């Protein structure tokens, strides 16, 4: 014998909209972590000027270790930059 329970939720339109917004924000955060950032975007992500980021990159081996180079273009993953900043 299989028993199936059904639940009735009384959600208002505002509740549904809030839930949808949370789901969208969570999905955006996850996709942004995998996104590759160029030098300018990486600097913005770290909250510094591109010149400061270039200096960091030259002086800090940890930052050089996480760069990805494809066809001469240096890129960084946002999640790697977050780890770098946490350990800095």
MOPAC internal coordinates of N, CA, C and O (Angstrom, degrees):
PM7 1SCF
backbone

  N    0.0000 0     0.00 0     0.00 0    0    0    0
  C    1.4442 1     0.00 0     0.00 0    1    0    0
  C    1.5342 1   108.85 1     0.00 0    2    1    0
  O    1.2310 1   120.49 1   -51.29 1    3    2    1
  N    1.3019 1   116.68 1   128.71 1    3    2    1
  C    1.4567 1   122.61 1   179.25 1    5    3    2
  C    1.5227 1   108.46 1  -108.55 1    6    5    3
  O    1.2310 1   121.54 1   -51.96 1    7    6    5
  N    1.3244 1   114.67 1   128.04 1    7    6    5
  C    1.4601 1   120.11 1   179.03 1    9    7    6
  C    1.5227 1   107.69 1  -110.74 1   10    9    7
  O    1.2310 1   120.69 1   -51.65 1   11   10    9
  N    1.2988 1   116.29 1   128.35 1   11   10    9
  C    1.4533 1   121.22 1   179.53 1   13   11   10
  C    1.5146 1   109.02 1  -115.82 1   14   13   11
  O    1.2310 1   121.59 1   -52.09 1   15   14   13
  N    1.3099 1   114.57 1   127.91 1   15   14   13
  C    1.4662 1   119.20 1   178.22 1   17   15   14
  C    1.5206 1   108.99 1   -97.87 1   18   17   15
  O    1.2310 1   121.06 1   -40.97 1   19   18   17
  N    1.2851 1   115.58 1   139.03 1   19   18   17
  C    1.4664 1   120.12 1   175.41 1   21   19   18
  C    1.5152 1   107.96 1  -120.40 1   22   21   19
  O    1.2310 1   121.78 1   -38.12 1   23   22   21
  N    1.2957 1   114.20 1   141.88 1   23   22   21
  C    1.4558 1   120.66 1  -179.49 1   25   23   22
  C    1.5058 1   108.84 1  -119.98 1   26   25   23
  O    1.2310 1   121.51 1   -37.15 1   27   26   25
  N    1.2956 1   114.71 1   142.85 1   27   26   25
  C    1.4539 1   119.28 1   177.18 1   29   27   26
  C    1.5287 1   107.16 1  -110.13 1   30   29   27
  O    1.2310 1   120.97 1   -57.28 1   31   30   29
  N    1.3145 1   115.75 1   122.72 1   31   30   29
  C    1.4532 1   121.71 1   179.03 1   33   31   30
  C    1.5134 1   108.87 1  -104.21 1   34   33   31
  O    1.2310 1   121.03 1   -49.04 1   35   34   33
  N    1.2918 1   115.64 1   130.96 1   35   34   33
  C    1.4534 1   120.65 1   175.64 1   37   35   34
  C    1.5239 1   108.27 1  -102.11 1   38   37   35
  O    1.2310 1   121.12 1   -94.25 1   39   38   37
  N    1.3257 1   115.47 1    85.75 1   39   38   37
  C    1.4565 1   120.79 1  -179.85 1   41   39   38
  C    1.5171 1   109.71 1  -103.97 1   42   41   39
  O    1.2310 1   121.53 1   -46.82 1   43   42   41
  N    1.3073 1   114.67 1   133.18 1   43   42   41
  C    1.4566 1   118.75 1   176.66 1   45   43   42
  C    1.5296 1   108.60 1   -80.54 1   46   45   43
  O    1.2310 1   120.90 1   -10.97 1   47   46   45
  N    1.3045 1   115.88 1   169.03 1   47   46   45
  C    1.4637 1   120.38 1   177.05 1   49   47   46
  C    1.5271 1   110.58 1   -61.36 1   50   49   47
  O    1.2310 1   120.43 1   143.40 1   51   50   49
  N    1.3296 1   116.78 1   -36.60 1   51   50   49
  C    1.4694 1   120.79 1   177.87 1   53   51   50
  C    1.5238 1   111.06 1   -63.98 1   54   53   51
  O    1.2310 1   120.55 1   139.17 1   55   54   53
  N    1.3339 1   116.55 1   -40.83 1   55   54   53
  C    1.4627 1   120.54 1   178.17 1   57   55   54
  C    1.5318 1   110.45 1   -61.91 1   58   57   55
  O    1.2310 1   120.58 1   133.94 1   59   58   57
  N    1.2989 1   116.50 1   -46.06 1   59   58   57
  C    1.4659 1   121.36 1  -179.35 1   61   59   58
  C    1.5296 1   110.28 1   -63.24 1   62   61   59
  O    1.2310 1   120.45 1   139.08 1   63   62   61
  N    1.3134 1   116.74 1   -40.92 1   63   62   61
  C    1.4620 1   120.78 1   179.29 1   65   63   62
  C    1.5313 1   110.93 1   -64.60 1   66   65   63
  O    1.2310 1   119.95 1   137.06 1   67   66   65
  N    1.3300 1   117.70 1   -42.94 1   67   66   65
  C    1.4690 1   121.22 1   177.70 1   69   67   66
  C    1.5260 1   111.39 1   -61.91 1   70   69   67
  O    1.2310 1   120.64 1   137.06 1   71   70   69
  N    1.3168 1   116.39 1   -42.94 1   71   70   69
  C    1.4616 1   120.88 1   179.32 1   73   71   70
  C    1.5256 1   109.98 1   -62.80 1   74   73   71
  O    1.2310 1   120.46 1   135.01 1   75   74   73
  N    1.3162 1   116.72 1   -44.99 1   75   74   73
  C    1.4677 1   121.25 1   179.75 1   77   75   74
  C    1.5249 1   110.78 1   -61.85 1   78   77   75
  O    1.2310 1   119.89 1   138.27 1   79   78   77
  N    1.3342 1   117.81 1   -41.73 1   79   78   77
  C    1.4656 1   120.97 1   179.05 1   81   79   78
  C    1.5293 1   110.79 1   -62.81 1   82   81   79
  O    1.2310 1   120.07 1   139.72 1   83   82   81
  N    1.3138 1   117.46 1   -40.28 1   83   82   81
  C    1.4720 1   120.80 1   178.73 1   85   83   82
  C    1.5255 1   111.23 1   -64.15 1   86   85   83
  O    1.2310 1   120.80 1   137.99 1   87   86   85
  N    1.3162 1   116.08 1   -42.01 1   87   86   85
  C    1.4641 1   120.21 1   179.43 1   89   87   86
  C    1.5266 1   110.00 1   -63.40 1   90   89   87
  O    1.2310 1   120.21 1   135.38 1   91   90   89
  N    1.3190 1   117.20 1   -44.62 1   91   90   89
  C    1.4653 1   121.46 1  -179.55 1   93   91   90
  C    1.5249 1   110.15 1   -62.40 1   94   93   91
  O    1.2310 1   120.02 1   134.81 1   95   94   93
  N    1.3416 1   117.57 1   -45.19 1   95   94   93
  C    1.4741 1   120.44 1   179.18 1   97   95   94
  C    1.5238 1   111.39 1   -61.06 1   98   97   95
  O    1.2310 1   120.49 1   138.50 1   99   98   97
  N    1.3211 1   116.67 1   -41.50 1   99   98   97
  C    1.4608 1   120.39 1  -179.66 1  101   99   98
  C    1.5283 1   110.74 1   -65.24 1  102  101   99
  O    1.2310 1   120.12 1   137.54 1  103  102  101
  N    1.3089 1   117.38 1   -42.46 1  103  102  101
  C    1.4626 1   120.93 1   178.67 1  105  103  102
  C    1.5294 1   111.16 1   -65.29 1  106  105  103
  O    1.2310 1   120.08 1   140.77 1  107  106  105
  N    1.3297 1   117.45 1   -39.23 1  107  106  105
  C    1.4601 1   120.99 1   178.66 1  109  107  106
  C    1.5197 1   110.64 1   -64.24 1  110  109  107
  O    1.2310 1   120.18 1   138.24 1  111  110  109
  N    1.3244 1   117.25 1   -41.76 1  111  110  109
  C    1.4691 1   120.36 1   178.92 1  113  111  110
  C    1.5170 1   110.56 1   -61.07 1  114  113  111
  O    1.2310 1   120.62 1   135.97 1  115  114  113
  N    1.3350 1   116.41 1   -44.03 1  115  114  113
  C    1.4585 1   119.98 1  -179.31 1  117  115  114
  C    1.5231 1   111.33 1   -64.70 1  118  117  115
  O    1.2310 1   120.12 1   137.26 1  119  118  117
  N    1.3277 1   117.38 1   -42.74 1  119  118  117
  C    1.4644 1   119.56 1  -178.86 1  121  119  118
  C    1.5143 1   111.18 1   -71.15 1  122  121  119
  O    1.2310 1   119.35 1   147.02 1  123  122  121
  N    1.3326 1   118.85 1   -32.98 1  123  122  121
  C    1.4619 1   121.57 1   179.30 1  125  123  122
  C    1.5232 1   111.63 1   -68.70 1  126  125  123
  O    1.2310 1   119.95 1   151.57 1  127  126  125
  N    1.3246 1   117.71 1   -28.43 1  127  126  125
  C    1.4608 1   119.73 1   179.89 1  129  127  126
  C    1.5203 1   110.93 1   -67.12 1  130  129  127
  O    1.2310 1   119.53 1   149.17 1  131  130  129
  N    1.3044 1   118.50 1   -30.83 1  131  130  129
  C    1.4555 1   122.06 1   179.70 1  133  131  130
  C    1.5211 1   112.79 1   -88.62 1  134  133  131
  O    1.2310 1   120.28 1   168.65 1  135  134  133
  N    1.3156 1   117.08 1   -11.35 1  135  134  133
  C    1.4542 1   121.45 1  -177.13 1  137  135  134
  C    1.5284 1   110.32 1   -66.83 1  138  137  135
  O    1.2310 1   120.77 1   -38.81 1  139  138  137
  N    1.3244 1   116.13 1   141.19 1  139  138  137
  C    1.4550 1   120.56 1   177.25 1  141  139  138
  C    1.5204 1   109.15 1   -90.77 1  142  141  139
  O    1.2310 1   120.93 1   -46.75 1  143  142  141
  N    1.3358 1   115.83 1   133.25 1  143  142  141
  C    1.4499 1   122.16 1  -177.30 1  145  143  142
  C    1.5200 1   109.68 1  -112.35 1  146  145  143
  O    1.2310 1   120.67 1   -42.14 1  147  146  145
  N    1.3515 1   116.33 1   137.86 1  147  146  145
  C    1.4584 1   118.90 1   173.40 1  149  147  146
  C    1.5251 1   108.44 1   -79.24 1  150  149  147
  O    1.2310 1   120.25 1     2.79 1  151  150  149
  N    1.3282 1   117.13 1  -177.21 1  151  150  149
  C    1.4687 1   120.86 1  -175.20 1  153  151  150
  C    1.5282 1   111.31 1   -59.56 1  154  153  151
  O    1.2310 1   120.16 1   134.05 1  155  154  153
  N    1.3274 1   117.31 1   -45.95 1  155  154  153
  C    1.4674 1   121.17 1  -178.35 1  157  155  154
  C    1.5198 1   111.12 1   -63.38 1  158  157  155
  O    1.2310 1   120.43 1   135.51 1  159  158  157
  N    1.3307 1   116.78 1   -44.49 1  159  158  157
  C    1.4634 1   121.11 1   179.10 1  161  159  158
  C    1.5274 1   110.89 1   -67.10 1  162  161  159
  O    1.2310 1   120.31 1   142.36 1  163  162  161
  N    1.3354 1   117.01 1   -37.64 1  163  162  161
  C    1.4622 1   120.94 1   178.48 1  165  163  162
  C    1.5250 1   110.40 1   -64.59 1  166  165  163
  O    1.2310 1   120.45 1   138.64 1  167  166  165
  N    1.3340 1   116.74 1   -41.36 1  167  166  165
  C    1.4654 1   120.51 1   178.18 1  169  167  166
  C    1.5232 1   110.41 1   -62.23 1  170  169  167
  O    1.2310 1   120.88 1   135.67 1  171  170  169
  N    1.3135 1   115.91 1   -44.33 1  171  170  169
  C    1.4671 1   120.50 1   179.08 1  173  171  170
  C    1.5265 1   110.08 1   -62.35 1  174  173  171
  O    1.2310 1   120.55 1   137.91 1  175  174  173
  N    1.3249 1   116.56 1   -42.09 1  175  174  173
  C    1.4648 1   121.81 1   179.39 1  177  175  174
  C    1.5368 1   110.46 1   -60.13 1  178  177  175
  O    1.2310 1   120.65 1   143.10 1  179  178  177
  N    1.3423 1   116.36 1   -36.90 1  179  178  177
  C    1.4675 1   121.42 1  -179.41 1  181  179  178
  C    1.5205 1   112.70 1   -84.51 1  182  181  179
  O    1.2310 1   120.54 1   170.42 1  183  182  181
  N    1.3176 1   116.58 1    -9.58 1  183  182  181
  C    1.4574 1   120.14 1   178.55 1  185  183  182
  C    1.5117 1   114.28 1    79.33 1  186  185  183
  O    1.2310 1   120.53 1  -152.87 1  187  186  185
  N    1.3332 1   116.60 1    27.13 1  187  186  185
  C    1.4608 1   121.12 1   178.84 1  189  187  186
  C    1.5252 1   109.45 1  -128.78 1  190  189  187
  O    1.2310 1   120.86 1   -10.33 1  191  190  189
  N    1.3260 1   115.96 1   169.67 1  191  190  189
  C    1.4632 1   120.23 1   177.76 1  193  191  190
  C    1.5326 1   109.09 1   -75.58 1  194  193  191
  O    1.2310 1   120.21 1   -21.62 1  195  194  193
  N    1.3324 1   117.20 1   158.38 1  195  194  193
  C    1.4672 1   119.37 1   176.56 1  197  195  194
  C    1.5317 1   112.61 1   -57.87 1  198  197  195
  O    1.2310 1   120.06 1   144.52 1  199  198  197
  N    1.3417 1   117.49 1   -35.48 1  199  198  197
  C    1.4640 1   120.42 1   178.90 1  201  199  198
  C    1.5254 1   111.32 1   -64.06 1  202  201  199
  O    1.2310 1   120.87 1   136.79 1  203  202  201
  N    1.3288 1   115.95 1   -43.21 1  203  202  201
  C    1.4640 1   119.67 1   177.53 1  205  203  202
  C    1.5181 1   110.49 1   -63.32 1  206  205  203
  O    1.2310 1   120.28 1   139.03 1  207  206  205
  N    1.3220 1   117.08 1   -40.97 1  207  206  205
  C    1.4621 1   120.46 1   179.65 1  209  207  206
  C    1.5293 1   110.48 1   -62.77 1  210  209  207
  O    1.2310 1   120.36 1   139.05 1  211  210  209
  N    1.3389 1   116.92 1   -40.95 1  211  210  209
  C    1.4680 1   120.64 1   177.68 1  213  211  210
  C    1.5246 1   109.78 1   -60.19 1  214  213  211
  O    1.2310 1   120.14 1   136.95 1  215  214  213
  N    1.3356 1   117.34 1   -43.05 1  215  214  213
  C    1.4672 1   120.60 1   178.57 1  217  215  214
  C    1.5218 1   110.79 1   -63.06 1  218  217  215
  O    1.2310 1   120.49 1   135.70 1  219  218  217
  N    1.3281 1   116.66 1   -44.30 1  219  218  217
  C    1.4665 1   120.32 1   176.87 1  221  219  218
  C    1.5181 1   109.97 1   -55.55 1  222  221  219
  O    1.2310 1   121.48 1   133.74 1  223  222  221
  N    1.3249 1   114.78 1   -46.26 1  223  222  221
  C    1.4583 1   121.17 1  -175.72 1  225  223  222
  C    1.5277 1   111.26 1   -62.31 1  226  225  223
  O    1.2310 1   120.21 1   140.58 1  227  226  225
  N    1.3228 1   117.21 1   -39.42 1  227  226  225
  C    1.4657 1   120.79 1  -179.58 1  229  227  226
  C    1.5321 1   111.88 1   -71.20 1  230  229  227
  O    1.2310 1   120.33 1   144.32 1  231  230  229
  N    1.3264 1   116.98 1   -35.68 1  231  230  229
  C    1.4592 1   121.86 1  -173.25 1  233  231  230
  C    1.5205 1   114.44 1   -90.91 1  234  233  231
  O    1.2310 1   119.94 1   159.04 1  235  234  233
  N    1.3027 1   117.72 1   -20.96 1  235  234  233
  C    1.4598 1   120.24 1  -170.29 1  237  235  234
  C    1.5268 1   111.25 1  -114.13 1  238  237  235
  O    1.2310 1   120.99 1   -66.50 1  239  238  237
  N    1.3272 1   115.71 1   113.50 1  239  238  237
  C    1.4649 1   120.30 1  -179.22 1  241  239  238
  C    1.5280 1   111.90 1   -63.59 1  242  241  239
  O    1.2310 1   119.83 1   144.28 1  243  242  241
  N    1.3425 1   117.92 1   -35.72 1  243  242  241
  C    1.4673 1   120.54 1   179.84 1  245  243  242
  C    1.5186 1   111.24 1   -60.07 1  246  245  243
  O    1.2310 1   120.66 1   143.36 1  247  246  245
  N    1.3178 1   116.35 1   -36.64 1  247  246  245
  C    1.4616 1   119.84 1   179.45 1  249  247  246
  C    1.5221 1   110.72 1   -72.34 1  250  249  247
  O    1.2310 1   120.32 1   145.84 1  251  250  249
  N    1.3176 1   116.99 1   -34.16 1  251  250  249
  C    1.4619 1   120.80 1   177.73 1  253  251  250
  C    1.5223 1   111.09 1   -69.18 1  254  253  251
  O    1.2310 1   120.79 1   147.80 1  255  254  253
  N    1.3332 1   116.09 1   -32.20 1  255  254  253
  C    1.4628 1   120.45 1  -178.50 1  257  255  254
  C    1.5271 1   113.00 1   -68.50 1  258  257  255
  O    1.2310 1   120.18 1   154.88 1  259  258  257
  N    1.3276 1   117.26 1   -25.12 1  259  258  257
  C    1.4639 1   118.50 1  -175.89 1  261  259  258
  C    1.5249 1   112.92 1   -97.82 1  262  261  259
  O    1.2310 1   119.71 1   179.49 1  263  262  261
  N    1.3403 1   118.15 1    -0.51 1  263  262  261
  C    1.4620 1   118.48 1  -179.71 1  265  263  262
  C    1.5186 1   110.34 1   -77.65 1  266  265  263
  O    1.2310 1   121.53 1   -32.72 1  267  266  265
  N    1.3005 1   114.67 1   147.28 1  267  266  265
  C    1.4518 1   121.87 1   177.70 1  269  267  266
  C    1.5232 1   106.99 1  -114.79 1  270  269  267
  O    1.2310 1   120.28 1   -51.13 1  271  270  269
  N    1.3124 1   117.07 1   128.87 1  271  270  269
  C    1.4522 1   119.97 1  -178.70 1  273  271  270
  C    1.5209 1   109.13 1  -116.02 1  274  273  271
  O    1.2310 1   121.42 1   -54.29 1  275  274  273
  N    1.3182 1   114.89 1   125.71 1  275  274  273
  C    1.4562 1   120.53 1   177.34 1  277  275  274
  C    1.5300 1   107.69 1  -134.41 1  278  277  275
  O    1.2310 1   120.83 1   -67.70 1  279  278  277
  N    1.2946 1   116.03 1   112.30 1  279  278  277
  C    1.4610 1   119.45 1   179.54 1  281  279  278
  C    1.5174 1   112.76 1    64.05 1  282  281  279
  O    1.2310 1   120.03 1  -147.94 1  283  282  281
  N    1.3250 1   117.54 1    32.06 1  283  282  281
  C    1.4529 1   121.12 1   178.74 1  285  283  282
  C    1.5197 1   114.51 1    83.81 1  286  285  283
  O    1.2310 1   120.11 1   179.96 1  287  286  285
  N    1.3299 1   117.40 1    -0.04 1  287  286  285
  C    1.4653 1   121.50 1   179.42 1  289  287  286
  C    1.5243 1   108.24 1   -99.24 1  290  289  287
  O    1.2310 1   121.06 1   -57.45 1  291  290  289
  N    1.3324 1   115.58 1   122.55 1  291  290  289
  C    1.4606 1   120.64 1  -179.92 1  293  291  290
  C    1.5213 1   108.54 1   -89.22 1  294  293  291
  O    1.2310 1   121.03 1   -48.91 1  295  294  293
  N    1.3324 1   115.63 1   131.09 1  295  294  293
  C    1.4609 1   121.30 1  -179.69 1  297  295  294
  C    1.5196 1   109.51 1  -137.29 1  298  297  295
  O    1.2310 1   121.54 1   -20.45 1  299  298  297
  N    1.3140 1   114.66 1   159.55 1  299  298  297
  C    1.4615 1   121.84 1  -179.23 1  301  299  298
  C    1.5177 1   109.18 1  -135.06 1  302  301  299
  O    1.2310 1   120.80 1   -31.61 1  303  302  301
  N    1.3376 1   116.07 1   148.39 1  303  302  301
  C    1.4673 1   120.47 1   171.46 1  305  303  302
  C    1.5202 1   107.84 1   -86.83 1  306  305  303
  O    1.2310 1   120.51 1   -39.70 1  307  306  305
  N    1.3140 1   116.63 1   140.30 1  307  306  305
  C    1.4648 1   121.50 1  -179.73 1  309  307  306
  C    1.5291 1   110.85 1   -59.21 1  310  309  307
  O    1.2310 1   120.19 1   140.32 1  311  310  309
  N    1.3278 1   117.24 1   -39.68 1  311  310  309
  C    1.4627 1   119.92 1  -178.69 1  313  311  310
  C    1.5341 1   111.22 1   -65.99 1  314  313  311
  O    1.2310 1   120.21 1   145.56 1  315  314  313
  N    1.3435 1   117.20 1   -34.44 1  315  314  313
  C    1.4624 1   120.21 1   176.92 1  317  315  314
  C    1.5199 1   111.01 1   -68.39 1  318  317  315
  O    1.2310 1   120.50 1   140.99 1  319  318  317
  N    1.3312 1   116.65 1   -39.01 1  319  318  317
  C    1.4666 1   120.51 1   177.27 1  321  319  318
  C    1.5250 1   110.72 1   -64.77 1  322  321  319
  O    1.2310 1   120.78 1   141.23 1  323  322  321
  N    1.3246 1   116.11 1   -38.77 1  323  322  321
  C    1.4701 1   119.86 1   177.99 1  325  323  322
  C    1.5266 1   110.88 1   -61.58 1  326  325  323
  O    1.2310 1   120.31 1   137.89 1  327  326  325
  N    1.3267 1   117.02 1   -42.11 1  327  326  325
  C    1.4670 1   120.84 1   178.07 1  329  327  326
  C    1.5207 1   110.00 1   -64.85 1  330  329  327
  O    1.2310 1   120.29 1   137.71 1  331  330  329
  N    1.3418 1   117.05 1   -42.29 1  331  330  329
  C    1.4600 1   121.58 1   178.55 1  333  331  330
  C    1.5320 1   110.63 1   -58.63 1  334  333  331
  O    1.2310 1   120.93 1   132.94 1  335  334  333
  N    1.3284 1   115.82 1   -47.06 1  335  334  333
  C    1.4668 1   120.21 1  -178.14 1  337  335  334
  C    1.5207 1   111.51 1   -65.74 1  338  337  335
  O    1.2310 1   120.57 1   144.54 1  339  338  337
  N    1.3243 1   116.51 1   -35.46 1  339  338  337
  C    1.4625 1   120.83 1   179.56 1  341  339  338
  C    1.5261 1   110.96 1   -64.83 1  342  341  339
  O    1.2310 1   120.83 1   142.42 1  343  342  341
  N    1.3324 1   116.02 1   -37.58 1  343  342  341
  C    1.4623 1   121.44 1  -177.38 1  345  343  342
  C    1.5312 1   113.30 1   -89.07 1  346  345  343
  O    1.2310 1   120.24 1   173.30 1  347  346  345
  N    1.3035 1   117.14 1    -6.70 1  347  346  345
  C    1.4768 1   121.17 1  -176.08 1  349  347  346
  C    1.5080 1   111.29 1   -73.23 1  350  349  347
  O    1.2310 1   120.10 1   180.00 1  351  350  349

